[in-house]
Amino acid sequence: MTDRDLGGVVAGLTARLDSDEWPTGFSYRIVGSYEEQQRSFRELTRGLVLAVVLMYMVMASQFESFGEPLVILVTIPLGAIGVILALFLTDTTLNAQSFIGTVMLAGIVVNNAIVLVDCIKQRLSAADVAEDVTEVIVGASVRRFRPILMTTLTTVLAMLPIAWGWGEGGELQAPMARVVIGGLLSGSLITLLAIPVVCHI
């Protein structure tokens, strides 16, 4: 079973145990590494929720709006698309390291959306009444395209050596880097399309 992940082994074991008839009063509980993994997942999930709430509070106070931070937070589920693809394409399991990468990604992927929304907001406030709103939003997106692309690529390129697992113990950190790279690429690219649409609506 060395070629199987812990979750797959436990799922197969659970299915086998559930198919057996147990005497009255007997039950089973899977402990050890699996129990520690599930505890870590629960704690990291609470950390992710707390991170999102704190980010919303900070952005709401800076933008002095309750709606614009919600638009920015849309980028988090968009980044999740890349996370799933990265895990699938690299045959990486969702473990504690990749979950930590997901929490990190939530804080990183919103940066580009903040820059874009702020630029759109400034352009709309300075725009002439006669100007078309769509043109103003598209112009802001085009203006911020290069900075967003540059920051995304620099982060991705910096994470590539970690994602390849170079160095002693590199394989342990690789899932975290793969998650960040996949989520950042999808979140940034889709943000350039999704944020202008949401702002226009």
C-alpha positions in Angstrom: 0.0 0.0 0.0 3.0 2.3 -0.3 1.7 3.7 -3.5 -1.6 4.8 -2.0 -2.4 7.9 0.0 -3.7 7.7 3.5 -7.2 8.8 2.7 -7.6 6.1 0.0 -6.3 3.4 2.4 -8.7 4.5 5.1 -11.6 4.7 2.7 -10.9 1.1 1.5 -10.5 -0.1 5.1 -13.7 1.6 6.2 -15.7 0.1 3.4 -14.3 -3.4 4.3 -15.1 -3.0 8.0 -18.6 -1.6 7.3 -19.3 -4.7 5.1 -18.6 -7.0 8.0 -21.2 -7.9 10.7 -20.1 -6.7 14.1 -21.2 -8.2 17.4 -23.6 -6.2 19.4 -21.8 -3.6 21.5 -18.6 -3.6 19.3 -17.5 -0.7 17.1 -14.3 0.6 15.6 -12.4 3.9 15.4 -9.5 4.7 13.1 -6.8 6.5 15.0 -3.1 7.3 14.5 -1.9 9.4 11.5 -5.4 9.6 10.0 -6.9 11.0 13.2 -4.1 13.6 13.4 -4.7 14.5 9.7 -8.4 15.0 10.3 -7.7 17.2 13.3 -5.3 19.3 11.3 -7.9 19.7 8.5 -10.4 20.9 11.0 -8.0 23.4 12.5 -6.9 24.7 9.1 -10.5 25.0 8.0 -11.2 27.3 11.0 -8.0 29.2 10.2 -9.1 29.7 6.6 -12.6 31.0 7.6 -10.9 33.3 10.2 -8.5 34.6 7.5 -11.4 35.4 5.1 -13.4 37.2 7.8 -10.3 39.3 8.8 -9.6 40.1 5.2 -13.2 41.2 4.7 -13.1 43.4 7.8 -9.8 45.1 6.7 -11.0 45.7 3.2 -14.4 47.0 4.3 -12.7 49.5 6.5 -10.3 50.6 3.8 -12.9 50.8 1.0 -15.6 52.1 3.3 -18.0 49.7 1.7 -19.5 46.4 2.4 -20.0 45.4 -1.3 -16.6 45.9 -2.8 -14.8 43.5 -0.4 -17.3 40.8 -1.4 -16.4 41.4 -5.1 -12.7 40.9 -4.2 -13.4 37.8 -2.2 -14.9 36.2 -5.3 -11.3 35.5 -6.4 -10.9 32.9 -3.6 -13.3 30.3 -5.1 -11.8 31.2 -8.5 -8.4 30.3 -7.1 -9.9 27.0 -5.9 -10.4 26.0 -9.5 -6.6 26.1 -10.0 -6.0 24.3 -6.7 -8.1 21.3 -7.9 -6.5 21.3 -11.3 -3.0 21.5 -9.7 -3.7 18.6 -7.4 -5.2 16.5 -10.2 -2.5 17.2 -12.9 0.4 16.7 -10.5 -1.2 13.6 -8.8 -0.9 15.3 -5.4 -3.1 14.5 -2.5 -4.9 17.0 -0.3 -2.7 16.7 2.8 -1.7 19.1 5.6 0.9 20.9 3.4 -1.4 21.4 0.5 -4.1 22.7 2.9 -1.6 25.2 4.3 -0.9 26.3 0.8 -4.7 26.8 0.3 -4.8 29.1 3.4 -1.8 31.0 2.1 -3.4 31.3 -1.3 -6.5 33.0 0.1 -4.3 35.9 1.3 -2.2 36.0 -1.9 -4.9 35.7 -4.6 -6.9 38.7 -3.4 -4.0 41.1 -3.9 -4.5 41.4 -7.6 -8.3 41.8 -7.2 -7.7 44.6 -4.7 -5.4 46.4 -7.2 -7.9 46.0 -10.0 -11.0 47.0 -8.0 -9.2 50.1 -6.6 -8.2 51.1 -10.1 -11.8 50.7 -11.4 -13.1 52.6 -8.5 -10.8 55.5 -9.1 -11.5 55.6 -12.8 -15.2 55.6 -12.2 -15.1 58.4 -9.7 -12.9 60.5 -12.1 -14.9 59.6 -15.3 -17.0 62.1 -17.1 -20.8 61.6 -16.9 -20.9 61.1 -20.6 -18.3 58.3 -20.6 -19.5 54.8 -21.0 -19.1 52.7 -17.8 -18.1 49.6 -19.8 -15.2 51.5 -21.5 -14.0 52.9 -18.1 -14.0 49.4 -16.5 -12.3 47.8 -19.5 -9.7 50.6 -19.6 -8.9 50.1 -15.9 -8.5 46.3 -16.5 -6.2 46.9 -19.4 -4.1 49.4 -17.4 -3.7 46.9 -14.6 -3.1 43.8 -16.8 0.7 44.1 -16.9 1.2 44.7 -13.1 -1.1 41.8 -12.3 0.7 39.5 -14.8 4.1 40.5 -13.5 3.3 39.9 -9.9 1.7 36.6 -10.7 4.6 35.4 -12.8 7.2 36.4 -10.3 5.5 34.6 -7.5 4.9 31.5 -9.6 8.5 31.4 -10.9 9.8 31.8 -7.3 7.6 28.8 -6.2 8.6 26.5 -9.0 11.8 25.1 -7.3 9.7 24.2 -4.3 7.0 22.7 -6.4 9.5 20.4 -8.1 10.7 19.2 -4.7 14.3 20.1 -5.1 16.6 19.7 -2.2 16.5 17.5 0.9 13.0 17.2 2.2 11.6 19.1 -0.8 8.9 16.6 -1.4 7.3 17.5 1.9 6.9 21.2 0.8 6.0 20.5 -2.8 2.3 20.1 -2.3 2.0 23.6 -0.7 3.9 25.2 -3.6 1.8 23.3 -6.3 -1.4 24.5 -4.7 -0.2 28.1 -4.6 0.9 28.1 -8.2 -2.3 26.5 -9.5 -4.6 28.7 -7.5 -2.6 31.9 -8.3 -2.6 31.3 -12.0 -6.3 30.5 -12.3 -7.3 33.2 -9.8 -5.3 35.9 -11.5 -6.3 35.1 -15.0 -10.0 34.6 -14.3 -10.0 37.7 -12.0 -9.1 39.9 -15.1 -12.4 38.6 -16.6 -14.7 38.1 -13.6 -14.0 41.3 -11.6 -14.9 43.7 -14.5 -18.1 41.8 -15.2 -19.1 41.8 -11.5 -18.2 45.6 -11.2 -20.3 46.3 -14.3 -23.3 44.5 -12.9 
